[in-house]
Amino acid sequence: MFVLTIYFLATWLVAVVSCQNTTGNGALTFTNPVLDATGADPWVIRHEGYYYMTYTTNDDIVLLRSQILTDWNIVEKKIIFQPPPGLNYSTDLWAPELHFLSSKWYIIFTADPHNDSPSPEVDMWCDFNCPAVHHRMYVLEGSGPDPWTATFVYKAQLDTYDQFAIDGTYFQHASGLYHIYSCWYRSYDAWPANLCITKLSNPWTVSSSFSERQIISSPTNAWEKTPYGRPFNDRLSSNEAPQQLTNPRTGQTFVIYSAARSDNRNYCLGQLELVGFDPMNPSDWRKHNDGCVFYQNPTEEAYGVGHASFTKSPGGNEDWIVYHGMRDPSNGWAARTIRVQRFGWNDNGSPRFPKPGYGPYNVPDGQGKI
């Protein structure tokens, strides 16, 4: 066992050195992607010296643990949930997120019962083909302070009024806990996909009625449609993958979301800011309508960038975006890989994201000391 442990540590150190090159001035650098395997919808959270990552694997929910934000190839990894067949959440598990709420760990995720293939008798009700019509939101609960040793069990389905729901996240506010997710106006709309918000009484229970559910953003801008500016219908126009982001200096609260179509080069990030006091009031949100706040960079072959999460550097002084993108957009969803980059803040308090690319970039502050 001792020999195996030494071997594992040596292998890990070699991996760290290989992914962190040294520039002429001695700075450690890394390159994107940070995970060699295909991966999408990354969620990263930092807790007590470790980064924890989940991402879409479709068949199960996998948790990765690392002290290194910029390399996820040789890390601790384990399956924490694999649903049995025949359930409403047995297939197409998408976009899991790990949150610490009310002294427990929760994982919120999307799933469906039919491998994304509704029967013709269901599909015929949709205005367009609607393979995700049965997708809903679900919650796992894990006890204890350590997400790595917690045992996660199925807790509940989050009520989305028996309608399409994907990419849900928790939104924390002084007035309580909320669920923001991608929704349709009606059960069989298929498109557009909007951002809905509901109030929660706890991490697995929705307290809002259907009439109280609010839509806080719809893909009304040209850059939120696929193809760009599609003029004659809303097919494939999407707002999805919302993520809460708070400016640590000003306290301004944003929701950064993904727009357009996720297998397309035009997939990008949009921005909402909560400028009022009630997250359930659509007029208390201000949308950045002037274009994507994080968009493709053709000069570096970085396309389809979106579905982001946000974390801090080990030193705590830098903000980092974790996202997926693709080098060859003609391969669609199969081309997505996970990347990270540092971002800053504009004078008006909004996030200032860099152009997506491959690097080399300096590693996060504090990481070189590991």
Secondary structure, 3 states (H helix, E strand, C coil): CHHHHHHHHHHHHHHHHHHCEECCCCCEEECCCCCCCCCCCCEEEEECCEEEEECCCECCEEEEEECCCCCCCCCEEEEEECCCCCCCCCEEEEEEEEEEECCEEEEEEEEECCCCCCCHHHHCCCCCCCCCCCCEEEEEEECCCCCCCCCEEEEEEECCCCCCEEEEEEEEECCEEEEEEEECCCCCCCCCEEEEEEEEEECCEECCCHHHCEEEECCCCHHHCCCCCCCCCCCCCEEEEEEEEECCCCCCEEEEEEECCCCCCCCEEEEEEECCCCCCCHHHEEECCCCCCECCEHHHCEEEEEEEEEEECCCCCCEEEEEEEECCHHHHHHHEEEEEEEEEECCCCCEECCCCCCCCEECCCCHHHC
